[in-house]
């Protein structure tokens, strides 16, 4: 029993390190069928950004667009002071994806409040510019 617990613990630790997390994502997750894995938006829906998670070529680092979305939202708030000032995410934390636990704890995007509602006009943007969201 102790040996099994040690093996499970070792798998969780390895899956949350650099080469392990990339390997688990490549083997267990499919991003080809999802048009926009990460969606960020404010409450009015006037600001929304979609990022399709891809394996970056430098260092095999996954990019979920959090840094860019937060930067763009800061600029948006400066230009539109009267608009909704809260940024939301539309993607959930899945505790069963243990290879993402480190990302859930360290990435700024998971500190944003979750909201399941899709802003109005989101699907129209995808149909007008489908290449932008692939």
C-alpha atoms as an extended CHARMM CRD file, in Angstrom:
* protein
*
       134  EXT
         1         1  UNK       CA              0.0000000000        0.0000000000        0.0000000000  PROA      1               0.0000000000
         2         2  UNK       CA              2.7910000000        2.3980000000        0.8740000000  PROA      2               0.0000000000
         3         3  UNK       CA              4.5010000000        1.6220000000       -2.4160000000  PROA      3               0.0000000000
         4         4  UNK       CA              1.3460000000        2.4700000000       -4.3970000000  PROA      4               0.0000000000
         5         5  UNK       CA              0.9430000000        5.7760000000       -2.5890000000  PROA      5               0.0000000000
         6         6  UNK       CA              4.5780000000        6.5860000000       -3.3270000000  PROA      6               0.0000000000
         7         7  UNK       CA              4.0970000000        5.7950000000       -7.0230000000  PROA      7               0.0000000000
         8         8  UNK       CA              0.9530000000        7.9510000000       -7.2500000000  PROA      8               0.0000000000
         9         9  UNK       CA              2.7310000000       10.8080000000       -5.4730000000  PROA      9               0.0000000000
        10        10  UNK       CA              5.7160000000       10.4860000000       -7.8160000000  PROA      10              0.0000000000
        11        11  UNK       CA              3.4680000000       10.5580000000      -10.9060000000  PROA      11              0.0000000000
        12        12  UNK       CA              1.6950000000       13.7080000000       -9.6610000000  PROA      12              0.0000000000
        13        13  UNK       CA              5.0060000000       15.4510000000       -8.9120000000  PROA      13              0.0000000000
        14        14  UNK       CA              6.5720000000       14.4900000000      -12.2620000000  PROA      14              0.0000000000
        15        15  UNK       CA              3.4390000000       15.5110000000      -14.1560000000  PROA      15              0.0000000000
        16        16  UNK       CA              3.7040000000       19.0220000000      -12.7160000000  PROA      16              0.0000000000
        17        17  UNK       CA              7.3410000000       19.5890000000      -13.6460000000  PROA      17              0.0000000000
        18        18  UNK       CA              8.5240000000       20.9980000000      -16.9690000000  PROA      18              0.0000000000
        19        19  UNK       CA              8.9540000000       17.9250000000      -19.1670000000  PROA      19              0.0000000000
        20        20  UNK       CA              6.2700000000       15.9050000000      -17.4190000000  PROA      20              0.0000000000
        21        21  UNK       CA              3.4810000000       18.4590000000      -17.7730000000  PROA      21              0.0000000000
        22        22  UNK       CA              4.2170000000       18.9380000000      -21.4740000000  PROA      22              0.0000000000
        23        23  UNK       CA              4.2070000000       15.1980000000      -22.0450000000  PROA      23              0.0000000000
        24        24  UNK       CA              0.9230000000       14.6840000000      -20.1750000000  PROA      24              0.0000000000
        25        25  UNK       CA             -0.7220000000       17.5170000000      -22.1180000000  PROA      25              0.0000000000
        26        26  UNK       CA              0.4190000000       16.1550000000      -25.4590000000  PROA      26              0.0000000000
        27        27  UNK       CA             -0.8440000000       12.6750000000      -24.6240000000  PROA      27              0.0000000000
        28        28  UNK       CA             -4.0610000000       13.4190000000      -22.7450000000  PROA      28              0.0000000000
        29        29  UNK       CA             -5.4940000000       16.6780000000      -24.0930000000  PROA      29              0.0000000000
        30        30  UNK       CA             -6.8470000000       17.5180000000      -27.5250000000  PROA      30              0.0000000000
        31        31  UNK       CA             -6.9700000000       21.1700000000      -28.5870000000  PROA      31              0.0000000000
        32        32  UNK       CA             -7.7540000000       20.6780000000      -32.2740000000  PROA      32              0.0000000000
        33        33  UNK       CA            -11.5400000000       20.5890000000      -31.8650000000  PROA      33              0.0000000000
        34        34  UNK       CA            -11.9270000000       23.5730000000      -29.5260000000  PROA      34              0.0000000000
        35        35  UNK       CA            -12.3870000000       27.0090000000      -31.1930000000  PROA      35              0.0000000000
        36        36  UNK       CA            -10.8660000000       29.1700000000      -28.4640000000  PROA      36              0.0000000000
        37        37  UNK       CA             -9.7910000000       27.2740000000      -25.4090000000  PROA      37              0.0000000000
        38        38  UNK       CA             -9.4730000000       30.3630000000      -23.2020000000  PROA      38              0.0000000000
        39        39  UNK       CA            -12.0200000000       33.1680000000      -23.2040000000  PROA      39              0.0000000000
        40        40  UNK       CA            -11.5850000000       36.3630000000      -21.1680000000  PROA      40              0.0000000000
        41        41  UNK       CA            -14.2950000000       39.0430000000      -21.0150000000  PROA      41              0.0000000000
        42        42  UNK       CA            -15.7500000000       41.8030000000      -18.8640000000  PROA      42              0.0000000000
        43        43  UNK       CA            -19.3100000000       41.8370000000      -17.5420000000  PROA      43              0.0000000000
        44        44  UNK       CA            -20.7510000000       43.9120000000      -20.3800000000  PROA      44              0.0000000000
        45        45  UNK       CA            -19.0580000000       41.8010000000      -23.0670000000  PROA      45              0.0000000000
        46        46  UNK       CA            -17.5460000000       44.8590000000      -24.7650000000  PROA      46              0.0000000000
        47        47  UNK       CA            -14.0800000000       43.5150000000      -23.9980000000  PROA      47              0.0000000000
        48        48  UNK       CA            -13.4280000000       39.8700000000      -24.8640000000  PROA      48              0.0000000000
        49        49  UNK       CA            -10.3650000000       37.9590000000      -25.9630000000  PROA      49              0.0000000000
        50        50  UNK       CA            -10.0590000000       34.3600000000      -27.1050000000  PROA      50              0.0000000000
        51        51  UNK       CA             -6.8330000000       32.3850000000      -26.9600000000  PROA      51              0.0000000000
        52        52  UNK       CA             -6.4030000000       28.9210000000      -28.3730000000  PROA      52              0.0000000000
        53        53  UNK       CA             -3.8480000000       27.1410000000      -26.2410000000  PROA      53              0.0000000000
        54        54  UNK       CA             -0.9080000000       25.9350000000      -28.2680000000  PROA      54              0.0000000000
        55        55  UNK       CA              2.4550000000       24.4400000000      -27.5310000000  PROA      55              0.0000000000
        56        56  UNK       CA              4.9590000000       27.2550000000      -27.8610000000  PROA      56              0.0000000000
        57        57  UNK       CA              8.0540000000       26.2990000000      -29.7980000000  PROA      57              0.0000000000
        58        58  UNK       CA             10.5000000000       27.8390000000      -27.3440000000  PROA      58              0.0000000000
        59        59  UNK       CA             10.8100000000       25.6720000000      -24.2570000000  PROA      59              0.0000000000
        60        60  UNK       CA              7.5770000000       23.7430000000      -24.8620000000  PROA      60              0.0000000000
        61        61  UNK       CA              5.7070000000       26.2600000000      -22.7120000000  PROA      61              0.0000000000
        62        62  UNK       CA              1.9310000000       26.3490000000      -22.9900000000  PROA      62              0.0000000000
        63        63  UNK       CA              0.5000000000       29.8200000000      -23.4170000000  PROA      63              0.0000000000
        64        64  UNK       CA             -3.0460000000       30.4890000000      -22.2870000000  PROA      64              0.0000000000
        65        65  UNK       CA             -2.9890000000       34.1780000000      -23.1850000000  PROA      65              0.0000000000
        66        66  UNK       CA             -3.3470000000       35.3290000000      -19.5800000000  PROA      66              0.0000000000
        67        67  UNK       CA             -0.5240000000       37.8590000000      -19.6400000000  PROA      67              0.0000000000
        68        68  UNK       CA             -1.6750000000       39.3890000000      -22.9180000000  PROA      68              0.0000000000
        69        69  UNK       CA             -5.3450000000       39.4430000000      -21.8710000000  PROA      69              0.0000000000
        70        70  UNK       CA             -4.5370000000       41.1570000000      -18.5630000000  PROA      70              0.0000000000
        71        71  UNK       CA             -2.3450000000       43.7300000000      -20.3160000000  PROA      71              0.0000000000
        72        72  UNK       CA             -4.9850000000       44.4500000000      -22.9680000000  PROA      72              0.0000000000
        73        73  UNK       CA             -7.6660000000       44.7410000000      -20.2820000000  PROA      73              0.0000000000
        74        74  UNK       CA             -5.5890000000       47.2690000000      -18.3270000000  PROA      74              0.0000000000
        75        75  UNK       CA             -5.3020000000       49.3450000000      -21.5070000000  PROA      75              0.0000000000
        76        76  UNK       CA             -9.0380000000       48.9200000000      -22.1780000000  PROA      76              0.0000000000
        77        77  UNK       CA             -9.9150000000       50.1310000000      -18.6650000000  PROA      77              0.0000000000
        78        78  UNK       CA             -7.7130000000       53.1950000000      -19.1360000000  PROA      78              0.0000000000
        79        79  UNK       CA             -9.4850000000       54.0530000000      -22.3970000000  PROA      79              0.0000000000
        80        80  UNK       CA            -13.0120000000       53.2250000000      -21.0890000000  PROA      80              0.0000000000
        81        81  UNK       CA            -13.2090000000       54.3490000000      -17.4510000000  PROA      81              0.0000000000
        82        82  UNK       CA            -17.0140000000       54.0440000000      -17.1840000000  PROA      82              0.0000000000
        83        83  UNK       CA            -17.2400000000       50.4490000000      -18.3980000000  PROA      83              0.0000000000
        84        84  UNK       CA            -17.2600000000       47.2950000000      -16.2560000000  PROA      84              0.0000000000
        85        85  UNK       CA            -13.8910000000       47.0200000000      -14.5120000000  PROA      85              0.0000000000
        86        86  UNK       CA            -13.9150000000       43.2750000000      -13.7240000000  PROA      86              0.0000000000
        87        87  UNK       CA            -12.3250000000       40.7060000000      -16.0220000000  PROA      87              0.0000000000
        88        88  UNK       CA            -13.7480000000       37.1580000000      -16.0250000000  PROA      88              0.0000000000
        89        89  UNK       CA            -12.5760000000       33.8160000000      -17.3460000000  PROA      89              0.0000000000
        90        90  UNK       CA            -14.8150000000       31.2950000000      -19.0760000000  PROA      90              0.0000000000
        91        91  UNK       CA            -12.7710000000       28.1520000000      -18.4190000000  PROA      91              0.0000000000
        92        92  UNK       CA            -13.0530000000       25.9570000000      -15.3680000000  PROA      92              0.0000000000
        93        93  UNK       CA            -10.5340000000       24.4160000000      -13.0560000000  PROA      93              0.0000000000
        94        94  UNK       CA            -10.6860000000       20.6530000000      -13.4650000000  PROA      94              0.0000000000
        95        95  UNK       CA             -9.1990000000       18.9830000000      -10.3440000000  PROA      95              0.0000000000
        96        96  UNK       CA             -9.0410000000       15.6150000000      -12.1360000000  PROA      96              0.0000000000
        97        97  UNK       CA             -6.4010000000       17.0050000000      -14.5150000000  PROA      97              0.0000000000
        98        98  UNK       CA             -3.6620000000       16.5890000000      -11.9330000000  PROA      98              0.0000000000
        99        99  UNK       CA             -0.9330000000       17.5150000000      -14.4420000000  PROA      99              0.0000000000
       100       100  UNK       CA             -2.3320000000       21.0830000000      -14.3940000000  PROA      100             0.0000000000
       101       101  UNK       CA             -2.3050000000       21.5980000000      -10.6270000000  PROA      101             0.0000000000
       102       102  UNK       CA              0.8540000000       23.7230000000      -10.7400000000  PROA      102             0.0000000000
       103       103  UNK       CA             -0.7090000000       25.9460000000      -13.4010000000  PROA      103             0.0000000000
       104       104  UNK       CA             -3.8840000000       26.3100000000      -11.3330000000  PROA      104             0.0000000000
       105       105  UNK       CA             -1.8330000000       27.5290000000       -8.3800000000  PROA      105             0.0000000000
       106       106  UNK       CA              0.6260000000       29.8030000000      -10.2000000000  PROA      106             0.0000000000
       107       107  UNK       CA             -1.1260000000       31.2800000000      -13.2630000000  PROA      107             0.0000000000
       108       108  UNK       CA             -2.8190000000       34.6690000000      -12.8590000000  PROA      108             0.0000000000
       109       109  UNK       CA             -5.7330000000       33.7080000000      -15.0920000000  PROA      109             0.0000000000
       110       110  UNK       CA             -7.0740000000       31.2630000000      -12.4880000000  PROA      110             0.0000000000
       111       111  UNK       CA             -7.2960000000       34.0830000000       -9.9330000000  PROA      111             0.0000000000
       112       112  UNK       CA             -9.9280000000       35.7590000000      -12.1020000000  PROA      112             0.0000000000
       113       113  UNK       CA            -13.5360000000       34.9820000000      -11.1840000000  PROA      113             0.0000000000
       114       114  UNK       CA            -15.2260000000       32.2700000000      -13.2620000000  PROA      114             0.0000000000
       115       115  UNK       CA            -18.3670000000       33.0770000000      -15.2160000000  PROA      115             0.0000000000
       116       116  UNK       CA            -20.0570000000       30.5700000000      -17.5230000000  PROA      116             0.0000000000
       117       117  UNK       CA            -21.9830000000       33.1820000000      -19.5190000000  PROA      117             0.0000000000
       118       118  UNK       CA            -20.6750000000       33.8330000000      -23.0300000000  PROA      118             0.0000000000
       119       119  UNK       CA            -20.7310000000       37.5430000000      -23.9830000000  PROA      119             0.0000000000
       120       120  UNK       CA            -23.0370000000       38.6480000000      -26.7680000000  PROA      120             0.0000000000
       121       121  UNK       CA            -21.3540000000       38.9020000000      -30.1420000000  PROA      121             0.0000000000
       122       122  UNK       CA            -18.7730000000       36.2190000000      -29.3670000000  PROA      122             0.0000000000
       123       123  UNK       CA            -19.9980000000       33.7430000000      -31.9630000000  PROA      123             0.0000000000
       124       124  UNK       CA            -20.3850000000       36.4770000000      -34.5870000000  PROA      124             0.0000000000
       125       125  UNK       CA            -16.7000000000       37.3100000000      -34.1820000000  PROA      125             0.0000000000
       126       126  UNK       CA            -15.7550000000       33.6770000000      -34.7660000000  PROA      126             0.0000000000
       127       127  UNK       CA            -17.8360000000       33.3990000000      -37.9370000000  PROA      127             0.0000000000
       128       128  UNK       CA            -16.4650000000       36.6780000000      -39.3400000000  PROA      128             0.0000000000
       129       129  UNK       CA            -12.7890000000       35.8630000000      -38.6470000000  PROA      129             0.0000000000
       130       130  UNK       CA            -12.4510000000       32.0840000000      -38.2510000000  PROA      130             0.0000000000
       131       131  UNK       CA             -8.6820000000       32.0770000000      -38.8960000000  PROA      131             0.0000000000
       132       132  UNK       CA             -8.1030000000       34.4010000000      -35.9570000000  PROA      132             0.0000000000
       133       133  UNK       CA             -9.5040000000       31.8370000000      -33.4960000000  PROA      133             0.0000000000
       134       134  UNK       CA             -7.6700000000       28.7010000000      -34.6380000000  PROA      134             0.0000000000
